[in-house]
Amino acid sequence: ADGRHLVFNLHFGSDTEVAMAPVEGGECTILTRNALNDFRPAFTPDGQRILFEAVSRHDRTNVSAALASIPRPRL
């Protein structure tokens, strides 16, 4: 949203979390740490929050998903 940071996914085995890092390089900050898989992060148009899809897979046919958001950290 500000052109200085990216939000993206990090994969830890079967777990996927949301992270943020400066575009020009630097330290990556993990923003979510939970039992869900968090996908498709994006800044809200005003840049104040990060939206993502939180998915829980109970088995191959039973999947729960929700749109979630977190406040954008000031890095």
GIRAZI-V608707 format. One record per backbone hydrogen bond with DSSP energy under -0.5 kcal/mol. NH is the residue of the N-H (numbers start at 1). CO is the residue of the C=O. E is the energy in kcal/mol with one decimal. If there is no record, write none. Layout:
NH_CO_E + NH_CO_E
This chain:
6_21_-2.8 + 8_19_-2.2 + 10_17_-2.3 + 12_15_-3.6 + 15_12_-2.1 + 17_10_-2.5 + 19_8_-2.9 + 20_29_-2.2 + 21_6_-2.0 + 23_4_-2.7 + 25_22_-1.5 + 29_20_-3.1 + 30_28_-0.5 + 31_18_-2.9 + 32_18_-1.4 + 37_55_-2.9 + 38_16_-2.7 + 38_36_-0.6 + 39_37_-0.6 + 39_53_-3.1 + 42_51_-2.0 + 44_49_-2.3 + 47_44_-2.1 + 50_70_-2.6 + 51_42_-3.0 + 52_68_-2.3 + 53_39_-3.0 + 54_52_-0.5 + 54_66_-3.0 + 55_37_-3.1 + 55_53_-0.6 + 56_64_-3.1 + 58_56_-0.7 + 58_62_-2.2 + 59_62_-1.1 + 63_61_-0.6 + 64_56_-2.7 + 66_54_-1.9 + 68_52_-3.1 + 70_50_-1.7 + 72_48_-2.8 + 75_73_-1.0
